[in-house]
Amino acid sequence: MGFWRQLAEYLYIKKKDPNAPRTQWMKYMHGINRLSLIMFLIAIIIIIVKLVILKRH
């Protein structure tokens, strides 16, 4: 599976492959990956907002 496809699935942009094997541990792993990716994107947004606000002053 490609990097961009996996990223799109984590962000609910693309539907998951119905033929992909689904085990309980795989669900946990994907859930943790999704959580860390969302936290990373939120942190990037906060950093950008702070940079924009600090540049005004």
C-alpha positions as CSV (number, residue, x, y, z in Angstrom):
1,M,0.0,0.0,0.0
2,G,1.3,3.4,-0.9
3,F,2.2,6.1,1.5
4,W,-0.4,8.7,0.2
5,R,-3.2,6.1,0.1
6,Q,-2.5,5.1,3.7
7,L,-2.4,8.7,4.8
8,A,-5.7,9.4,3.0
9,E,-7.3,6.4,4.8
10,Y,-6.1,7.6,8.2
11,L,-7.7,11.0,7.5
12,Y,-10.9,9.4,6.2
13,I,-10.4,10.9,2.8
14,K,-10.3,7.6,1.0
15,K,-12.2,4.4,1.7
16,K,-10.4,1.4,3.2
17,D,-9.6,-1.6,1.1
18,P,-12.2,-4.2,1.9
19,N,-9.8,-7.1,1.0
20,A,-7.1,-5.9,3.4
21,P,-6.6,-8.3,6.4
22,R,-8.0,-6.9,9.6
23,T,-6.8,-8.2,12.9
24,Q,-7.4,-6.7,16.3
25,W,-3.7,-5.6,16.6
26,M,-3.8,-4.0,13.2
27,K,-6.9,-2.0,14.3
28,Y,-5.0,-0.8,17.4
29,M,-1.9,0.1,15.4
30,H,-3.9,2.1,12.8
31,G,-5.8,3.9,15.6
32,I,-2.6,5.0,17.3
33,N,-1.2,6.1,13.9
34,R,-4.3,8.1,13.2
35,L,-4.2,9.7,16.6
36,S,-0.5,10.7,16.3
37,L,-1.0,12.0,12.8
38,I,-3.9,14.2,13.9
39,M,-1.9,15.5,16.9
40,F,1.0,16.3,14.5
41,L,-1.2,18.2,12.1
42,I,-2.7,20.2,15.1
43,A,0.8,21.0,16.3
44,I,1.8,22.3,12.8
45,I,-1.3,24.5,12.6
46,I,-0.5,25.9,16.1
47,I,3.1,26.7,15.1
48,I,2.0,28.4,11.9
49,V,-0.6,30.5,13.7
50,K,2.0,31.5,16.3
51,L,4.5,32.5,13.6
52,V,1.8,34.6,11.8
53,I,0.8,36.3,15.1
54,L,4.4,37.0,16.1
55,K,5.3,38.5,12.7
56,R,2.5,41.1,13.1
57,H,4.0,42.6,16.2
